[in-house]
Amino acid sequence: MTPLWKRPLVLALGLPALLALVQQQLLQRQPPRLEQLRQAPASSGPAALQVRFSRPMTAAGLEKDSRLDPPLTHRWLGQGSTLLLTLEEGQRIEGPLNLLLAGHDPRGLALRPSRWHWDPRPSVVAVVQVAGGEQLQLRDHTGRWRPISPIWRAIPMMLPLGDGSAVAAASQLADGRLQLWRIPLQQHNPRRASAQKGDLEIGRAIPLADEPVFYAHFSSNRRGDLLVQSGRLEADGSSTVMHAAGGGIHALTTQAGGPIRLAPEGGAMLVPEPEGLSLQTLPASLGGSEPVRRQILPGSRDLSSFCPQAGRALLVRHWPDYRRSLELVEPGQAPRQLWLGGEALLASACSRGGQGAWALLLEGIRQPRLSVARFSGDGRLLARRNLPEWEAEPGAGLHWDPSTGQLLTVLRPLSWRGDGRQAARAVLIDGERLTVQPLPPSVTQAQWLPGG
């Protein structure tokens, strides 16, 4: 009989299989490793973390061995190698959190413990009036303002990307045209407790277009995609371009009757058309579907704001008698009316899937009266506060932050100083009490920058 070692074919086939078996056994004996820890969109509670491991983990093990300081109520959700740490609804985050991450996999092998610094709260990014023009500045949680852009003549438009990775802005030239920019931001949040890096690294402003344009509109989603609608005076000067979060620029042929808004969860966009609002999926290459699907909501309606949960939004409906109503739209259901009145509805915001909603309302013509109202998900008026000392800045919007339970907008004091009207201020509004807290300095726009 020929010895086994003299049989080349047997060795050639058997050795790789044997090596693979040994390697598999070695891998199975290795403890699990942490591969990624990042902030995730919170659709229900005030904040969430997505955690990815090298192998499947047990939520019960992570729940038992991990610690959160301060000890906010939280849950571990999911199964397999990617799980979600979500904070329970009804809690306000007053400061940064410290996380001890520890646990074990189904075989009982322990994850190496690690300590992390996590601040789920967003920052305020604003267009601040400075000597020589306007500048984009970021307000950290200590109240300090930090410039993130050059000083430009004017900044008529800006938008933080939905994943907190950049701010898109338009600077105005002397002839009125707009130069479009993207300012990259790298946020180290969460970060290891032992890390020496700061919370934020600011990149140089990058042009979004080769030439200035006469008009533009930005929209972004939580993935970090950026949609840019822009136009020049030439007949073929209008364009709609998607700057994908993963890289690449894609031209879209969508015909719209106004500004397009990307759905927060990604993969779709809301397009105004002559017959109503159209919800369209994006191409498959941009996270959508093939063929492209389209749903139309008829009637004289405008999008007011999106809710955190996918598929929910607040719409403003215009009635023939000049009244307006605020409607909550949910998947598979007819729009639900939350408010109906003759006041001007300036802006709105909603929490979770529409369980709570807020609106800035303006009543009167000769002596306009501004107020903020809070509604339940079934349309009950829970609270309303008049704001007799303020007027709304046009187009400021109303932006909800679930981590602190606050709304952000821009208001201008009605009182006059010796040299004329006072400048507008970024204002925080408590989501329950509706109290107002103005922030210095003078601004023209303000929005939340997610704590990516």
Buried (B, 14 or more C-beta within 10 A) or exposed (E): EEEEEEEEEEEEEEEEEEEEEEEEEEEEEEBBEBEEBEBBBBBBBBBBBBBBBBBBBBBEBBEEBBEBEEEBEBEBEBEEBBBBBBBEBEBBBEEBBBBBBBBBBEEEBEBEEBBBBBBBBBBBBBBBBBEEBBBBBBBBBEEEBEEBBBBBEBBBBBBBBBBBBBBBBBBBEEEEBBBBBBBBBBBBBBBEEEEEEEBBEBEEBEEBBEEBBBBBBBBBBBBBBBBBBBBBEEEEEBBBBBBBBEEEEBEBEBEBEEBBBBBBBBBBBBBBBEEBBBBBBBBEEBBBEEEEEEEEBEBEBBBBBBBBBBBBBBBBBBEEEEEBBBBBBBEEEEBBEBBEBEBBBBBBBBBBBBBBBBBBBBBEEEEEEBBBBBBEBEBEEEEEBEBEEBBBBEEBBBBBBBBBBBBBBBBBBBEEEEEEEEBBBBBBBBBEEBEBEBBEBBBBBBBBBBBB
